[in-house]
């Protein structure tokens, strides 16, 4: 990773939830998930949050480098139905070698 990444770097994503990102589509092999309401799945929300963190990082990665999350602490406090827009903001809070900490809202 380049040394250009600094604490305070930010990114923001706005994502309109499609039906394919709802709970029944998270693991379609599971009859229990398929029986649940069509609301934005927490599993897809976590992926969206990680995407936003990647947006913070990507200008600071060297060729061939990537990133993946290794720890989350998350709350999903409201149902979001298809057609509604979810906004995610990620801010770099710490850099310790190759480990980068984020606050994501």
Helices and strands as residue ranges (DSSP letters): E 10-16, G 19-21, G 23-25, H 31-34, H 42-57, G 58-60, E 85-96, E 99-104
